[in-house]
């Protein structure tokens, strides 16, 4: 009887551990294009990229502590293409290099996510109105549940004819359309919900 009880306890613990591991693989973090060319002195400087990168690093720390999957997306570039130091990949974290705006287009991202059982994506990165937006929309269309960390994203001023659209307005208008594709929260709100 004692042996049977021990076997039941061990079986329960193994099932519980298996269940916890499955839950932790269900959600992955995508950090998009947090690369040197977007930072001061870079060829395509954004507005306040350091603030966004710090928030991304905050979320990245949570995923690393929990042993949850992290995927770094980087845009192919001949210069300043290194992933910024604050979110630099560590061993075991997947790095995908893309040539298109949408990180799923022309890469193995979707296949990789399916192979590790991911159904939910937490996304942050650069630029809000380009690669982040393209990836959020594509991920939604592929059936992923998306959470976008708005303050871990950055963009730049844009021009339309003679009009300059400030980065803040570009960022906010993009978020206002993406609310139809993703749950949009701050880094603090995301972590408070965990």
C-alpha positions in Angstrom: 0.0 0.0 0.0 2.8 2.4 0.9 4.5 1.6 -2.4 1.3 2.3 -4.3 0.9 5.6 -2.5 4.5 6.5 -3.4 3.8 5.6 -7.1 0.7 7.8 -7.1 2.6 10.7 -5.7 5.4 10.4 -8.2 2.9 10.0 -11.0 1.0 13.1 -9.9 4.2 15.1 -9.6 5.4 14.0 -13.1 2.1 14.9 -14.6 2.1 18.2 -12.9 5.6 19.0 -14.1 4.7 17.9 -17.6 1.7 20.2 -17.5 3.8 23.1 -16.2 6.3 22.6 -19.0 3.6 22.5 -21.6 2.2 25.8 -20.2 5.6 27.5 -20.3 6.1 26.5 -24.0 2.7 27.8 -25.0 3.8 31.5 -25.0 6.9 32.9 -26.7 8.5 36.3 -26.8 9.4 37.9 -30.1 11.8 40.8 -30.0 11.8 42.4 -33.4 14.7 44.3 -34.9 16.2 45.9 -31.7 19.4 46.5 -33.7 22.2 49.0 -33.5 21.1 51.0 -36.7 18.1 52.3 -34.8 20.1 53.8 -31.9 22.0 57.1 -31.6 24.6 57.3 -34.3 22.9 54.6 -36.3 21.9 54.9 -39.9 18.2 54.9 -39.1 17.8 56.5 -35.7 14.5 56.2 -33.9 13.0 58.5 -31.2 13.8 57.2 -27.7 14.9 53.6 -28.7 16.8 53.2 -25.4 13.6 53.6 -23.4 11.9 50.9 -25.5 14.9 48.6 -25.4 15.0 48.9 -21.6 11.3 47.9 -21.4 12.0 45.0 -23.8 14.9 43.9 -21.6 12.5 44.0 -18.6 10.1 41.6 -20.3 13.0 39.5 -21.7 14.2 38.9 -18.1 10.8 37.5 -17.1 10.8 35.0 -20.0 14.4 33.9 -19.2 13.5 33.5 -15.5 10.5 31.3 -16.4 12.4 29.3 -19.1 10.0 30.4 -21.7 10.9 30.6 -25.4 12.5 33.7 -26.7 13.0 34.5 -30.4 15.1 37.3 -31.6 14.2 38.7 -35.1 16.8 40.8 -36.9 16.6 42.5 -40.2 19.4 41.7 -42.6 21.7 44.7 -43.1 25.2 45.2 -44.3 26.1 47.5 -41.4 25.1 48.1 -37.7 23.0 45.0 -37.8 24.0 43.6 -34.4 21.2 43.1 -31.9 21.5 45.8 -29.3 23.4 44.9 -26.1 20.4 45.3 -23.7 18.5 42.4 -25.4 21.5 40.5 -26.7 20.6 36.8 -27.3 22.0 34.1 -25.0 22.7 30.5 -25.8 19.5 28.6 -26.6 17.6 31.6 -27.8 16.5 31.4 -31.5 17.7 34.1 -33.9 15.8 34.6 -37.2 17.2 36.9 -39.8 14.6 38.4 -42.2 14.6 40.4 -45.4 11.0 41.5 -45.3 8.9 43.7 -43.1 6.7 40.8 -41.7 8.9 38.4 -39.7 6.9 35.4 -40.9 7.5 36.2 -44.6 10.4 34.2 -46.1 11.5 32.8 -42.7 11.0 29.6 -40.7 9.3 31.5 -37.8 5.9 29.9 -38.1 7.3 26.4 -38.5 9.6 26.9 -35.5 6.8 28.2 -33.3 4.6 25.3 -34.2 7.4 22.8 -33.6 7.7 24.0 -30.0 4.0 24.2 -29.4 3.6 28.0 -29.2 0.1 29.4 -29.6 0.5 32.8 -27.9 3.0 35.5 -28.8 4.2 38.5 -26.8 5.7 41.0 -29.2 7.9 44.1 -28.9 10.5 45.9 -30.9 11.2 48.3 -33.7 9.7 50.0 -35.7 6.1 50.1 -34.4 4.6 51.1 -37.7 6.7 48.7 -39.9 8.1 45.4 -38.8 6.2 45.2 -35.5 2.9 46.0 -37.2 3.5 43.7 -40.1 4.4 40.8 -37.7 1.4 41.4 -35.4 -1.0 41.4 -38.3 0.5 38.3 -39.9 0.7 36.4 -36.6 -3.0 37.1 -35.9 -3.9 35.9 -39.4 -1.9 32.7 -38.7 -4.0 32.1 -35.6 -1.7 33.2 -32.8 -3.1 35.1 -29.8 -1.0 38.3 -29.7 0.0 40.6 -26.8 1.9 43.7 -27.9 4.0 45.5 -25.3 3.5 49.1 -26.4 6.2 50.8 -24.4 8.8 48.3 -25.5 8.4 49.5 -29.1 9.8 52.6 -30.8 9.5 54.4 -34.1 10.5 57.7 -35.8 9.1 60.8 -37.4 7.6 60.3 -40.8 7.0 62.6 -43.7 4.0 62.8 -46.0 4.6 65.5 -48.6 5.5 68.6 -46.6 3.9 67.3 -43.4 6.0 65.8 -40.6 4.2 63.3 -38.5 5.9 63.1 -35.0 7.0 59.7 -33.9 4.6 59.7 -30.9 1.7 60.1 -33.3 3.0 57.4 -35.7 3.3 55.1 -32.7 -0.1 55.9 -31.2 -2.0 55.7 -34.6 -0.4 52.3 -35.2 -1.4 51.0 -31.8 -4.9 52.3 -32.4 -5.3 50.0 -35.4 -3.4 47.1 -33.9 -5.9 46.9 -31.0 -8.0 44.9 -33.4 -5.2 42.3 -33.7 -3.6 42.2 -30.3 -4.1 42.9 -26.6 -2.0 46.0 -26.1 -0.4 46.5 -22.7 2.7 48.2 -21.1 5.6 46.1 -19.9 4.5 46.8 -16.3 0.9 45.7 -17.0 2.0 42.6 -18.7 4.2 41.5 -15.8 1.7 42.5 -13.2 -0.8 40.1 -14.8 1.7 37.2 -14.4 
